[in-house]
């Protein structure tokens, strides 16, 4: 499940945590929100960021056994 969590600190800083989105696409999901919030001070990629996303269909392997 894709989740965006925001924590607003007393000093006005907003901490954003994204889970459930693999690869760099989380940046695409959060770009509009971050533009409205203001300047991004730091980013820390999570394990989801480095996860591989399946982009190609599975490959079927067929074996044939021939007896002579």
TORVOTOR-210647 format. One record per residue (C-alpha): residue number from 1; residue in three letters; chain; x, y, z. Coordinates in Angstrom, 2 decimals. Last residue first. Layout:
N
nr|rest|kette|x|y|z
NUM|ala|A|X|Y|Z
...
//
This chain:
68
nr|rest|kette|x|y|z
68|unk|A|17.69|-41.18|-29.56
67|unk|A|15.86|-39.48|-26.74
66|unk|A|15.05|-35.80|-27.00
65|unk|A|14.18|-33.69|-24.01
64|unk|A|12.60|-30.35|-24.61
63|unk|A|12.77|-27.54|-22.14
62|unk|A|10.60|-24.49|-22.35
61|unk|A|11.42|-21.32|-20.47
60|unk|A|8.76|-18.62|-20.27
59|unk|A|10.11|-15.15|-19.51
58|unk|A|8.14|-13.03|-17.09
57|unk|A|6.98|-9.68|-18.44
56|unk|A|9.35|-6.74|-18.24
55|unk|A|9.21|-3.73|-15.96
54|unk|A|9.32|-5.28|-12.51
53|unk|A|10.50|-2.62|-10.09
52|unk|A|13.76|-3.08|-8.25
51|unk|A|13.90|-1.73|-4.73
50|unk|A|16.38|1.10|-4.07
49|unk|A|13.74|3.70|-3.27
48|unk|A|11.76|1.18|-1.21
47|unk|A|14.83|0.71|1.04
46|unk|A|14.54|4.38|2.00
45|unk|A|16.10|7.44|0.37
44|unk|A|16.98|10.27|2.77
43|unk|A|16.20|13.74|1.48
42|unk|A|17.26|17.12|2.81
41|unk|A|16.25|20.78|2.90
40|unk|A|13.42|20.72|0.37
39|unk|A|12.32|24.33|-0.18
38|unk|A|8.61|25.08|-0.06
37|unk|A|5.44|23.19|0.88
36|unk|A|3.68|23.80|-2.44
35|unk|A|6.57|22.50|-4.55
34|unk|A|6.94|19.55|-2.17
33|unk|A|3.32|18.55|-2.78
32|unk|A|3.73|18.74|-6.56
31|unk|A|6.94|16.69|-6.49
30|unk|A|5.66|13.95|-4.15
29|unk|A|4.42|11.37|-6.66
28|unk|A|7.17|12.05|-9.19
27|unk|A|9.80|11.72|-6.50
26|unk|A|8.23|8.43|-5.39
25|unk|A|8.78|7.21|-8.96
24|unk|A|12.48|6.85|-8.25
23|unk|A|12.21|3.24|-7.25
22|unk|A|9.42|1.50|-5.41
21|unk|A|6.45|3.21|-3.79
20|unk|A|5.18|1.49|-0.64
19|unk|A|6.37|4.08|1.82
18|unk|A|6.84|7.85|1.65
17|unk|A|7.82|9.88|4.71
16|unk|A|7.52|13.67|4.76
15|unk|A|8.84|15.88|7.54
14|unk|A|7.50|19.42|7.53
13|unk|A|9.46|22.14|9.33
12|unk|A|7.31|24.87|10.86
11|unk|A|9.21|25.28|14.16
10|unk|A|6.55|23.27|16.03
9|unk|A|7.12|20.29|13.68
8|unk|A|4.60|19.21|11.04
7|unk|A|4.80|15.46|10.44
6|unk|A|3.56|14.22|7.09
5|unk|A|2.99|10.60|6.07
4|unk|A|2.54|9.45|2.47
3|unk|A|1.47|5.83|2.04
2|unk|A|1.31|3.45|-0.92
1|unk|A|0.00|0.00|0.00
//
